[in-house]
Every structure is written in structure tokens, then in C-alpha cells.
Amino acid sequence: MKISDDIHNYYEKLVIQQFSQLKVEEKYDQDFIADLTCVVLNQLPARYIRHEVDMAFYLPASDRFEMENKVDIAIKKALEFMHSQGKGVES
């Protein structure tokens, strides 16, 4: 059995959006970003979906706010962790 390519973790989208706002790609190289993404996502619960429109329609604003807050906290913790490991010298 193969799981559909359409299924993905909704938190991935939220992490990418927050990375964009923080201009992560301007500050770090791709290897650092890949590691950072793993550290961030490993702190978050999985929320699998097939269609973005379903989340937009059925997700209450309070749940979306809570999810975005979890992403913000996870990114801050992950950056602290990565920097404490001597990784991610900003350019």
C-alpha cells in the first residue's frame, strides 16, 4: 500500500510561512534550514490533511492561532538549540 502524495502535515505549511516572515533563507544556508526544519517539526504534533481548503474551511480561528503560536515557540527553541550546538552562523 502506498500513502497518497497528497497527504501532508499541515504544520509544514505553517513552519514554511513563519520561516518566510523571519527571512530564514537570507540568514542561513540550506543545510542549516533543513536541520532547523526537522528540529522544529519534531516539537510539533502531526496534523495530516489532504486538501488545504478543508483546513481553511473547518479550522476555527482560535485553533489556527494556537497552531501558529506553537510554531513560533518551536522555531525559537530550535534556533536556540541549533546556535547552542555552534551551528548557523548568520551571514
N, CA, C and O atoms as CSV, one atom per row, in Angstrom:
chain,resi,resn,atom,element,x,y,z
A,1,MET,N,N,0.835,-1.183,0.000
A,1,MET,CA,C,0.000,0.000,0.000
A,1,MET,C,C,0.878,1.244,0.000
A,1,MET,O,O,1.885,1.306,0.705
A,2,LYS,N,N,0.496,2.207,-0.777
A,2,LYS,CA,C,1.216,3.481,-0.841
A,2,LYS,C,C,0.311,4.578,-0.309
A,2,LYS,O,O,-0.846,4.703,-0.712
A,3,ILE,N,N,0.860,5.371,0.605
A,3,ILE,CA,C,0.114,6.523,1.079
A,3,ILE,C,C,0.187,7.597,0.010
A,3,ILE,O,O,1.236,7.814,-0.598
A,4,SER,N,N,-0.904,8.250,-0.210
A,4,SER,CA,C,-1.023,9.261,-1.261
A,4,SER,C,C,-0.006,10.381,-1.085
A,4,SER,O,O,0.310,10.782,0.035
A,5,ASP,N,N,0.498,10.876,-2.207
A,5,ASP,CA,C,1.403,12.029,-2.191
A,5,ASP,C,C,0.665,13.302,-1.774
A,5,ASP,O,O,1.291,14.302,-1.425
A,6,ASP,N,N,-0.658,13.258,-1.813
A,6,ASP,CA,C,-1.464,14.423,-1.451
A,6,ASP,C,C,-1.525,14.654,0.054
A,6,ASP,O,O,-1.875,15.748,0.496
A,7,ILE,N,N,-1.194,13.650,0.837
A,7,ILE,CA,C,-1.295,13.754,2.294
A,7,ILE,C,C,-0.037,14.431,2.829
A,7,ILE,O,O,1.084,14.039,2.508
A,8,HIS,N,N,-0.250,15.458,3.655
A,8,HIS,CA,C,0.895,16.135,4.259
A,8,HIS,C,C,0.517,16.708,5.616
A,8,HIS,O,O,-0.659,16.845,5.952
A,9,ASN,N,N,1.532,17.034,6.373
A,9,ASN,CA,C,1.362,17.587,7.705
A,9,ASN,C,C,1.125,19.098,7.568
A,9,ASN,O,O,1.968,19.811,7.024
A,10,TYR,N,N,-0.010,19.577,8.056
A,10,TYR,CA,C,-0.359,20.994,7.933
A,10,TYR,C,C,0.664,21.894,8.622
A,10,TYR,O,O,0.858,23.038,8.211
A,11,TYR,N,N,1.320,21.386,9.667
A,11,TYR,CA,C,2.326,22.195,10.357
A,11,TYR,C,C,3.494,22.549,9.441
A,11,TYR,O,O,4.150,23.570,9.646
A,12,GLU,N,N,3.761,21.717,8.432
A,12,GLU,CA,C,4.839,22.036,7.494
A,12,GLU,C,C,4.574,23.380,6.818
A,12,GLU,O,O,5.479,24.203,6.682
A,13,LYS,N,N,3.331,23.597,6.398
A,13,LYS,CA,C,2.967,24.857,5.744
A,13,LYS,C,C,3.152,26.027,6.702
A,13,LYS,O,O,3.680,27.071,6.318
A,14,LEU,N,N,2.719,25.856,7.946
A,14,LEU,CA,C,2.845,26.937,8.921
A,14,LEU,C,C,4.305,27.261,9.214
A,14,LEU,O,O,4.661,28.428,9.383
A,15,VAL,N,N,5.150,26.236,9.275
A,15,VAL,CA,C,6.582,26.458,9.512
A,15,VAL,C,C,7.194,27.212,8.336
A,15,VAL,O,O,7.963,28.152,8.536
A,16,ILE,N,N,6.865,26.816,7.132
A,16,ILE,CA,C,7.400,27.488,5.945
A,16,ILE,C,C,6.950,28.948,5.906
A,16,ILE,O,O,7.736,29.831,5.561
A,17,GLN,N,N,5.699,29.203,6.255
A,17,GLN,CA,C,5.207,30.586,6.281
A,17,GLN,C,C,5.978,31.421,7.300
A,17,GLN,O,O,6.360,32.558,7.024
A,18,GLN,N,N,6.202,30.845,8.479
A,18,GLN,CA,C,6.924,31.590,9.518
A,18,GLN,C,C,8.385,31.799,9.117
A,18,GLN,O,O,8.943,32.867,9.367
A,19,PHE,N,N,9.012,30.791,8.496
A,19,PHE,CA,C,10.381,30.951,8.001
A,19,PHE,C,C,10.446,32.116,7.017
A,19,PHE,O,O,11.389,32.907,7.045
A,20,SER,N,N,9.452,32.219,6.155
A,20,SER,CA,C,9.411,33.305,5.174
A,20,SER,C,C,9.333,34.661,5.874
A,20,SER,O,O,10.046,35.594,5.505
A,21,GLN,N,N,8.471,34.769,6.877
A,21,GLN,CA,C,8.340,36.031,7.618
A,21,GLN,C,C,9.628,36.403,8.335
A,21,GLN,O,O,9.979,37.579,8.437
A,22,LEU,N,N,10.332,35.382,8.834
A,22,LEU,CA,C,11.586,35.617,9.557
A,22,LEU,C,C,12.785,35.773,8.623
A,22,LEU,O,O,13.898,36.047,9.071
A,23,LYS,N,N,12.548,35.596,7.316
A,23,LYS,CA,C,13.609,35.687,6.300
A,23,LYS,C,C,14.764,34.725,6.607
A,23,LYS,O,O,15.938,35.082,6.506
A,24,VAL,N,N,14.400,33.513,6.978
A,24,VAL,CA,C,15.377,32.491,7.349
A,24,VAL,C,C,16.338,32.200,6.199
A,24,VAL,O,O,17.529,31.988,6.426
A,25,GLU,N,N,15.826,32.187,4.961
A,25,GLU,CA,C,16.682,31.874,3.817
A,25,GLU,C,C,17.752,32.925,3.573
A,25,GLU,O,O,18.775,32.640,2.950
A,26,GLU,N,N,17.523,34.131,4.057
A,26,GLU,CA,C,18.530,35.194,3.905
A,26,GLU,C,C,19.612,35.103,4.981
A,26,GLU,O,O,20.689,35.679,4.830
A,27,LYS,N,N,19.330,34.388,6.057
A,27,LYS,CA,C,20.240,34.340,7.201
A,27,LYS,C,C,21.056,33.052,7.284
A,27,LYS,O,O,22.152,33.046,7.844
A,28,TYR,N,N,20.531,31.975,6.737
A,28,TYR,CA,C,21.157,30.659,6.934
A,28,TYR,C,C,21.270,29.892,5.626
A,28,TYR,O,O,20.529,30.153,4.678
A,29,ASP,N,N,22.205,28.940,5.580
A,29,ASP,CA,C,22.346,28.113,4.389
A,29,ASP,C,C,21.311,26.978,4.399
A,29,ASP,O,O,20.633,26.745,5.399
A,30,GLN,N,N,21.210,26.288,3.274
A,30,GLN,CA,C,20.184,25.255,3.102
A,30,GLN,C,C,20.354,24.074,4.062
A,30,GLN,O,O,19.364,23.500,4.513
A,31,ASP,N,N,21.589,23.710,4.374
A,31,ASP,CA,C,21.801,22.613,5.325
A,31,ASP,C,C,21.280,22.982,6.708
A,31,ASP,O,O,20.637,22.170,7.373
A,32,PHE,N,N,21.556,24.197,7.132
A,32,PHE,CA,C,21.070,24.659,8.429
A,32,PHE,C,C,19.545,24.678,8.431
A,32,PHE,O,O,18.923,24.238,9.398
A,33,ILE,N,N,18.939,25.181,7.365
A,33,ILE,CA,C,17.480,25.263,7.285
A,33,ILE,C,C,16.851,23.879,7.314
A,33,ILE,O,O,15.815,23.684,7.950
A,34,ALA,N,N,17.458,22.923,6.639
A,34,ALA,CA,C,16.929,21.553,6.652
A,34,ALA,C,C,16.972,20.979,8.073
A,34,ALA,O,O,15.998,20.382,8.534
A,35,ASP,N,N,18.099,21.160,8.759
A,35,ASP,CA,C,18.202,20.682,10.138
A,35,ASP,C,C,17.223,21.418,11.048
A,35,ASP,O,O,16.572,20.806,11.895
A,36,LEU,N,N,17.127,22.716,10.870
A,36,LEU,CA,C,16.220,23.528,11.671
A,36,LEU,C,C,14.775,23.065,11.478
A,36,LEU,O,O,14.021,22.950,12.444
A,37,THR,N,N,14.399,22.804,10.246
A,37,THR,CA,C,13.044,22.346,9.951
A,37,THR,C,C,12.739,21.046,10.686
A,37,THR,O,O,11.654,20.886,11.245
A,38,CYS,N,N,13.680,20.131,10.687
A,38,CYS,CA,C,13.482,18.860,11.397
A,38,CYS,C,C,13.316,19.089,12.896
A,38,CYS,O,O,12.427,18.508,13.519
A,39,VAL,N,N,14.168,19.932,13.476
A,39,VAL,CA,C,14.093,20.204,14.915
A,39,VAL,C,C,12.760,20.862,15.253
A,39,VAL,O,O,12.146,20.531,16.267
A,40,VAL,N,N,12.312,21.782,14.418
A,40,VAL,CA,C,11.033,22.457,14.660
A,40,VAL,C,C,9.880,21.460,14.571
A,40,VAL,O,O,9.073,21.361,15.495
A,41,LEU,N,N,9.798,20.723,13.465
A,41,LEU,CA,C,8.668,19.813,13.264
A,41,LEU,C,C,8.628,18.687,14.292
A,41,LEU,O,O,7.549,18.198,14.629
A,42,ASN,N,N,9.775,18.274,14.790
A,42,ASN,CA,C,9.791,17.225,15.812
A,42,ASN,C,C,9.213,17.693,17.145
A,42,ASN,O,O,8.878,16.870,17.996
A,43,GLN,N,N,9.094,18.990,17.332
A,43,GLN,CA,C,8.488,19.534,18.549
A,43,GLN,C,C,6.970,19.664,18.430
A,43,GLN,O,O,6.285,19.858,19.434
A,44,LEU,N,N,6.452,19.561,17.233
A,44,LEU,CA,C,5.038,19.832,16.976
A,44,LEU,C,C,4.264,18.541,16.738
A,44,LEU,O,O,4.821,17.553,16.259
A,45,PRO,N,N,2.972,18.556,17.076
A,45,PRO,CA,C,2.159,17.378,16.770
A,45,PRO,C,C,1.909,17.301,15.265
A,45,PRO,O,O,2.021,18.304,14.561
A,46,ALA,N,N,1.580,16.143,14.790
A,46,ALA,CA,C,1.235,15.993,13.375
A,46,ALA,C,C,-0.238,16.330,13.180
A,46,ALA,O,O,-1.083,15.981,14.004
A,47,ARG,N,N,-0.526,17.005,12.091
A,47,ARG,CA,C,-1.910,17.324,11.730
A,47,ARG,C,C,-2.010,17.087,10.228
A,47,ARG,O,O,-1.812,17.998,9.424
A,48,TYR,N,N,-2.321,15.838,9.865
A,48,TYR,CA,C,-2.318,15.454,8.462
A,48,TYR,C,C,-3.606,15.851,7.757
A,48,TYR,O,O,-4.708,15.718,8.290
A,49,ILE,N,N,-3.423,16.341,6.543
A,49,ILE,CA,C,-4.557,16.742,5.713
A,49,ILE,C,C,-4.305,16.303,4.278
A,49,ILE,O,O,-3.182,15.971,3.898
A,50,ARG,N,N,-5.374,16.308,3.494
A,50,ARG,CA,C,-5.252,16.058,2.062
A,50,ARG,C,C,-5.404,17.340,1.269
A,50,ARG,O,O,-4.700,17.556,0.282
A,51,HIS,N,N,-6.328,18.197,1.704
A,51,HIS,CA,C,-6.643,19.393,0.931
A,51,HIS,C,C,-6.557,20.628,1.817
A,51,HIS,O,O,-7.156,20.671,2.892
A,52,GLU,N,N,-5.819,21.620,1.370
A,52,GLU,CA,C,-5.683,22.874,2.114
A,52,GLU,C,C,-7.040,23.528,2.359
A,52,GLU,O,O,-7.277,24.107,3.419
A,53,VAL,N,N,-7.911,23.432,1.389
A,53,VAL,CA,C,-9.214,24.080,1.507
A,53,VAL,C,C,-9.996,23.525,2.694
A,53,VAL,O,O,-10.757,24.261,3.322
A,54,ASP,N,N,-9.826,22.254,3.010
A,54,ASP,CA,C,-10.515,21.669,4.157
A,54,ASP,C,C,-10.072,22.334,5.459
A,54,ASP,O,O,-10.900,22.624,6.323
A,55,MET,N,N,-8.784,22.573,5.599
A,55,MET,CA,C,-8.284,23.218,6.813
A,55,MET,C,C,-8.777,24.661,6.878
A,55,MET,O,O,-9.162,25.134,7.947
A,56,ALA,N,N,-8.768,25.348,5.770
A,56,ALA,CA,C,-9.202,26.741,5.757
A,56,ALA,C,C,-10.676,26.856,6.132
A,56,ALA,O,O,-11.076,27.809,6.801
A,57,PHE,N,N,-11.472,25.901,5.708
A,57,PHE,CA,C,-12.905,25.962,5.941
A,57,PHE,C,C,-13.293,25.467,7.332
A,57,PHE,O,O,-14.146,26.062,7.991
A,58,TYR,N,N,-12.664,24.374,7.778
A,58,TYR,CA,C,-13.101,23.724,9.011
A,58,TYR,C,C,-12.317,24.108,10.261
A,58,TYR,O,O,-12.765,23.817,11.369
A,59,LEU,N,N,-11.178,24.743,10.121
A,59,LEU,CA,C,-10.346,25.071,11.279
A,59,LEU,C,C,-10.803,26.388,11.909
A,59,LEU,O,O,-10.741,27.436,11.266
A,60,PRO,N,N,-11.257,26.339,13.154
A,60,PRO,CA,C,-11.646,27.587,13.821
A,60,PRO,C,C,-10.446,28.520,13.978
A,60,PRO,O,O,-9.308,28.067,14.097
A,61,ALA,N,N,-10.711,29.813,13.977
A,61,ALA,CA,C,-9.645,30.816,14.091
A,61,ALA,C,C,-8.834,30.615,15.361
A,61,ALA,O,O,-7.620,30.818,15.354
A,62,SER,N,N,-9.480,30.222,16.445
A,62,SER,CA,C,-8.759,30.008,17.704
A,62,SER,C,C,-7.768,28.850,17.588
A,62,SER,O,O,-6.674,28.915,18.147
A,63,ASP,N,N,-8.143,27.791,16.867
A,63,ASP,CA,C,-7.221,26.666,16.659
A,63,ASP,C,C,-6.055,27.076,15.780
A,63,ASP,O,O,-4.912,26.696,16.037
A,64,ARG,N,N,-6.338,27.845,14.751
A,64,ARG,CA,C,-5.266,28.313,13.858
A,64,ARG,C,C,-4.284,29.189,14.641
A,64,ARG,O,O,-3.071,29.047,14.489
A,65,PHE,N,N,-4.801,30.088,15.474
A,65,PHE,CA,C,-3.945,30.943,16.298
A,65,PHE,C,C,-3.074,30.088,17.219
A,65,PHE,O,O,-1.878,30.347,17.358
A,66,GLU,N,N,-3.660,29.084,17.842
A,66,GLU,CA,C,-2.900,28.204,18.728
A,66,GLU,C,C,-1.809,27.447,17.971
A,66,GLU,O,O,-0.694,27.295,18.469
A,67,MET,N,N,-2.131,26.980,16.778
A,67,MET,CA,C,-1.143,26.275,15.967
A,67,MET,C,C,0.010,27.208,15.582
A,67,MET,O,O,1.176,26.822,15.655
A,68,GLU,N,N,-0.321,28.429,15.174
A,68,GLU,CA,C,0.713,29.396,14.802
A,68,GLU,C,C,1.590,29.738,16.003
A,68,GLU,O,O,2.801,29.905,15.857
A,69,ASN,N,N,0.998,29.841,17.173
A,69,ASN,CA,C,1.754,30.114,18.392
A,69,ASN,C,C,2.710,28.964,18.708
A,69,ASN,O,O,3.854,29.194,19.102
A,70,LYS,N,N,2.243,27.732,18.535
A,70,LYS,CA,C,3.102,26.563,18.758
A,70,LYS,C,C,4.300,26.582,17.802
A,70,LYS,O,O,5.419,26.240,18.184
A,71,VAL,N,N,4.044,26.987,16.560
A,71,VAL,CA,C,5.117,27.069,15.564
A,71,VAL,C,C,6.138,28.126,15.981
A,71,VAL,O,O,7.343,27.880,15.929
A,72,ASP,N,N,5.667,29.289,16.390
A,72,ASP,CA,C,6.573,30.359,16.829
A,72,ASP,C,C,7.476,29.890,17.971
A,72,ASP,O,O,8.686,30.112,17.945
A,73,ILE,N,N,6.886,29.249,18.959
A,73,ILE,CA,C,7.643,28.755,20.114
A,73,ILE,C,C,8.645,27.687,19.676
A,73,ILE,O,O,9.799,27.701,20.106
A,74,ALA,N,N,8.209,26.774,18.831
A,74,ALA,CA,C,9.086,25.693,18.363
A,74,ALA,C,C,10.276,26.249,17.576
A,74,ALA,O,O,11.394,25.752,17.713
A,75,ILE,N,N,10.046,27.267,16.759
A,75,ILE,CA,C,11.140,27.867,15.991
A,75,ILE,C,C,12.142,28.543,16.922
A,75,ILE,O,O,13.351,28.389,16.752
A,76,LYS,N,N,11.649,29.284,17.894
A,76,LYS,CA,C,12.552,29.934,18.850
A,76,LYS,C,C,13.404,28.920,19.592
A,76,LYS,O,O,14.614,29.104,19.726
A,77,LYS,N,N,12.784,27.852,20.076
A,77,LYS,CA,C,13.524,26.803,20.789
A,77,LYS,C,C,14.533,26.121,19.871
A,77,LYS,O,O,15.662,25.844,20.276
A,78,ALA,N,N,14.122,25.852,18.640
A,78,ALA,CA,C,15.008,25.179,17.690
A,78,ALA,C,C,16.210,26.054,17.348
A,78,ALA,O,O,17.333,25.558,17.264
A,79,LEU,N,N,15.984,27.347,17.153
A,79,LEU,CA,C,17.098,28.252,16.865
A,79,LEU,C,C,18.065,28.318,18.048
A,79,LEU,O,O,19.281,28.305,17.858
A,80,GLU,N,N,17.532,28.388,19.252
A,80,GLU,CA,C,18.390,28.380,20.440
A,80,GLU,C,C,19.216,27.102,20.503
A,80,GLU,O,O,20.413,27.138,20.788
A,81,PHE,N,N,18.567,25.973,20.235
A,81,PHE,CA,C,19.263,24.693,20.256
A,81,PHE,C,C,20.360,24.644,19.196
A,81,PHE,O,O,21.495,24.265,19.480
A,82,MET,N,N,20.008,25.031,17.977
A,82,MET,CA,C,20.980,24.973,16.878
A,82,MET,C,C,22.165,25.888,17.163
A,82,MET,O,O,23.311,25.501,16.929
A,83,HIS,N,N,21.912,27.084,17.659
A,83,HIS,CA,C,23.006,28.012,17.971
A,83,HIS,C,C,23.852,27.486,19.131
A,83,HIS,O,O,25.067,27.685,19.146
A,84,SER,N,N,23.228,26.820,20.097
A,84,SER,CA,C,23.990,26.267,21.221
A,84,SER,C,C,24.911,25.133,20.766
A,84,SER,O,O,25.883,24.798,21.444
A,85,GLN,N,N,24.593,24.555,19.623
A,85,GLN,CA,C,25.425,23.496,19.049
A,85,GLN,C,C,26.507,24.055,18.132
A,85,GLN,O,O,27.257,23.308,17.503
A,86,GLY,N,N,26.573,25.387,18.069
A,86,GLY,CA,C,27.589,26.030,17.232
A,86,GLY,C,C,27.252,26.035,15.761
A,86,GLY,O,O,28.140,26.198,14.924
A,87,LYS,N,N,25.996,25.860,15.430
A,87,LYS,CA,C,25.582,25.828,14.022
A,87,LYS,C,C,24.860,27.114,13.675
A,87,LYS,O,O,24.309,27.793,14.541
A,88,GLY,N,N,24.875,27.435,12.385
A,88,GLY,CA,C,24.065,28.533,11.899
A,88,GLY,C,C,24.653,29.908,12.059
A,88,GLY,O,O,23.971,30.830,12.505
A,89,VAL,N,N,25.896,30.058,11.704
A,89,VAL,CA,C,26.488,31.404,11.750
A,89,VAL,C,C,25.758,32.232,10.706
A,89,VAL,O,O,25.756,31.903,9.519
A,90,GLU,N,N,25.144,33.305,11.165
A,90,GLU,CA,C,24.386,34.153,10.254
A,90,GLU,C,C,25.316,34.845,9.276
A,90,GLU,O,O,26.440,35.223,9.606
A,91,SER,N,N,24.802,35.001,8.046
A,91,SER,CA,C,25.623,35.664,7.010
A,91,SER,C,C,25.369,37.135,6.968
A,91,SER,O,O,25.971,37.842,6.160
